[in-house]
Amino acid sequence: MYQFFVEDEQVQQDRICIVGGDVNHIGHVLRMKTGEKIRISDQSGRSYFCRILEITEEEVWAQIEDTDEMGTEFSHKVYLFQGLPKSDKMELIIQKTVELGVYTVIPVAMKNCVVKLDEKKAQSKCKRWQAIAESAAKQSKRTVIPQIQMPLSWKQALEEAKELDVVLVPYENERGMEATREIFRSIPEGASIGVMIGPEGGFSPEEIAQLQIISPQGSYDFVVEAVEGEDDERVTCNGQPVDRELFDKLYQAVTSIPPERMSSGQPELEPALTMTVSYRDNSRPEDRFELIPNGNGSVYLSLNGKIRYTASQQLVYQILQNCQQVLEGKEVSSLS
């Protein structure tokens, strides 16, 4: 059964009118006849099983016989951030990923990309890529036609990826397939998922470090409060109880400032991570610790709104890992 797409207004009660290039394709390429069955999807994601009523030179009318209640789309929306490859490889990537179920393809100009596209070339390429996506969506009986965005810079891609629930980065130096399976199992139903794929030359070390910053959860809210009848205080992180000793080690690590890393710079970007330490009895002021990318391959570390020092991406990732270690009840590692 062939698949076609229409605008919402082309669906009229119990009939659908197909216009445009699909009319010629149905009548002269596929040589379909009245009475044959087709599947049609509209812009709102509704799909219909139909039977062709009439074929003219300008229109094809189809009778709606049933609706496709199940659909063919994932509950997750998958966004592919693809480093621009050489030659026409992008066409094959778009075809196959659309057939596999990707929701949006986002070409990205990465450091190791050989291909450079100016505005005019990018628009021309994007128009062709979108046509390939539509053809692949028809072939695989998708309910929607995935969008192919205009190519983004690396900085723009990072900002867009930060809005998603999960960002996956296949990388040869990470922990292996068992860790990957753990991540897959932890993805909640209906989450938006970004998948970052590098060009032929792979990701640069700077790009991997920047991706490591946006991958963890972006907020760790520690609350310290006294417990009635006990001498010690209780600590929670994002509402979950954590070990007080581990918290103390983490707090000491992130507030100890090596003099050689002092910086007077001012950040312009939004924080990649926020760590807040508040005291329930208001006996001490709240501490707000932020990691803010500076756009130049390193990160500002800010305490209570004041820049304390500039750190390498690797050091920042170690801090992020330590926050997660405390949340999971695991030993905090030293910062190098």
MIMARPA-503291 format. One line per 8 residues: their letters; for each residue z, x, y of C-alpha. Coordinates in steps of 0.05 Angstrom, whole numbers. Layout:
BEGIN
A) Z,X,Y; ...
END
This chain:
BEGIN
MYQFFVED) 0,0,0; -21,29,67; 27,36,126; 13,20,199; 52,18,264; 49,-32,321; 83,-47,388; 137,-101,387
EQVQQDRI) 93,-149,427; 39,-146,373; 86,-184,326; 74,-258,338; 119,-304,297; 87,-302,227; 28,-258,245; 15,-187,269
CIVGGDVN) -44,-162,309; -67,-90,298; -109,-58,353; -133,11,373; -156,66,326; -125,34,265; -177,-22,268; -234,26,254
HIGHVLRM) -192,62,202; -178,-3,164; -248,-31,168; -294,30,164; -253,87,133; -209,52,83; -259,-6,76; -204,-56,66
KTGEKIRI) -218,-129,56; -183,-194,75; -129,-211,25; -106,-139,15; -33,-122,26; -7,-73,79; 61,-53,107; 72,-55,183
SDQSGRSY) 130,-28,224; 145,-44,297; 179,-3,351; 247,-34,337; 248,-7,266; 231,-72,231; 181,-70,174; 139,-126,145
FCRILEIT) 98,-135,81; 34,-169,103; -33,-194,78; -97,-182,118; -125,-247,146; -183,-224,190; -218,-159,208; -262,-155,271
EEEVWAQI) -289,-96,311; -229,-98,358; -171,-129,319; -141,-137,251; -97,-198,239; -45,-197,184; 0,-253,156; 74,-235,148
EDTDEMGT) 95,-251,77; 162,-215,73; 207,-167,111; 229,-99,85; 305,-106,89; 319,-38,57; 276,4,103; 259,77,90
EFSHKVYL) 302,114,141; 364,157,130; 431,134,157; 433,203,190; 386,223,246; 361,293,233; 337,335,292; 296,397,274
FQGLPKSD) 300,454,324; 241,496,302; 227,565,331; 154,568,351; 116,600,292; 49,637,295; -19,607,283; -22,533,263
KMELIIQK) 41,536,219; 75,485,264; 26,432,241; 46,440,168; 121,442,187; 115,377,226; 75,343,170; 123,361,115
TVELGVYT) 188,350,153; 165,282,177; 148,264,105; 218,287,85; 252,242,137; 266,283,200; 278,239,262; 256,287,318
VIPVAMKN) 222,355,319; 241,401,377; 198,464,384; 240,521,413; 219,586,447; 266,637,414; 273,711,427; 232,732,366
CVVKLDEK) 176,681,377; 108,714,383; 75,650,409; 81,637,484; 59,569,511; 48,552,584; 55,480,608; -18,462,597
KAQSKCKR) -21,491,527; 46,460,509; 22,391,529; -42,398,489; -4,423,428; 48,369,433; -5,314,436; -36,341,371
WQAIAESA) 31,350,338; 50,278,354; -15,254,322; 2,294,259; 72,263,259; 42,193,262; -6,208,205; 51,237,163
AKQSKRTV) 95,177,178; 40,131,153; 30,173,91; 104,173,73; 114,100,93; 166,115,147; 195,58,188; 190,98,253
IPQIQMPL) 144,151,280; 186,213,293; 182,242,364; 155,311,376; 187,338,439; 157,386,489; 178,458,473; 247,477,500
SWKQALEE) 276,543,522; 333,571,480; 384,551,534; 357,480,536; 358,475,460; 432,496,458; 450,443,509; 414,390,469
AKELDVVL) 445,413,403; 515,408,433; 506,333,439; 498,325,363; 554,313,313; 534,370,266; 491,432,276; 467,468,212
VPYENERG) 439,539,216; 410,569,152; 428,643,161; 422,699,109; 488,732,129; 532,671,121; 577,652,63; 527,626,12
MEATREIF) 509,561,-22; 579,539,-42; 600,539,31; 535,501,47; 552,448,-4; 622,441,26; 591,429,94; 543,377,67
RSIPEGAS) 599,340,33; 640,338,97; 585,306,140; 606,234,157; 559,175,145; 512,162,203; 524,229,237; 470,260,280
IGVMIGPE) 450,327,250; 415,386,282; 380,437,239; 362,504,272; 305,543,241; 282,610,269; 211,637,275; 180,689,228
GGFSPEEI) 224,744,258; 288,703,248; 344,693,297; 367,749,342; 441,770,337; 453,741,406; 425,673,385; 468,671,322
AQLQIISP) 530,687,363; 514,631,412; 502,582,355; 569,601,325; 602,578,388; 573,508,388; 580,498,313; 656,487,308
QGSYDFVV) 691,426,337; 694,435,412; 766,415,426; 833,437,397; 892,400,429; 958,430,410; 1022,391,426; 1090,424,423
EAVEGEDD) 1150,376,420; 1224,379,404; 1248,345,341; 1314,307,346; 1368,341,305; 1328,405,294; 1330,471,331; 1256,487,323
ERVTCNGQ) 1198,451,356; 1141,415,320; 1068,431,334; 1008,386,322; 934,401,331; 887,342,344; 943,298,318; 952,337,254
PVDRELFD) 1017,377,240; 1007,452,238; 1050,512,220; 1092,535,280; 1088,609,260; 1012,607,255; 1008,572,322; 1052,626,354
KLYQAVTS) 1006,680,328; 944,644,355; 976,632,422; 996,705,428; 926,728,410; 889,685,461; 937,699,518; 940,775,509
IPPERMSS) 889,803,557; 862,873,547; 856,905,617; 787,933,602; 759,863,594; 783,836,661; 728,800,699; 720,770,768
GQPELEPA) 657,730,750; 651,655,759; 622,611,704; 567,560,717; 562,527,648; 606,476,614; 660,501,565; 638,510,493
LTMTVSYR) 709,502,469; 774,478,500; 843,494,472; 900,456,506; 974,470,494; 1021,417,523; 1095,406,518; 1119,335,504
DNSRPEDR) 1184,343,543; 1149,372,604; 1196,432,603; 1137,479,612; 1069,469,646; 1008,455,603; 963,513,585; 888,501,583
FELIPNGN) 846,555,551; 770,551,555; 712,590,527; 653,585,575; 584,616,560; 558,655,620; 485,653,599; 480,729,592
GSVYLSLN) 502,738,520; 577,740,533; 632,689,548; 685,679,601; 755,664,575; 793,621,624; 867,604,626; 889,546,670
GKIRYTAS) 825,549,711; 827,624,725; 779,673,692; 820,722,652; 766,765,619; 696,768,592; 689,773,517; 633,786,469
QQLVYQIL) 604,728,429; 634,758,366; 705,760,394; 698,688,417; 675,667,347; 737,700,318; 780,658,365; 744,595,343
QNCQQVLE) 755,614,270; 829,625,284; 836,556,315; 806,526,253; 850,570,208; 912,543,242; 887,472,234; 876,485,159
GKEVSSLS) 942,521,150; 911,589,136; 932,657,161; 907,678,230; 865,741,231; 871,796,283; 822,798,341; 778,860,347
END
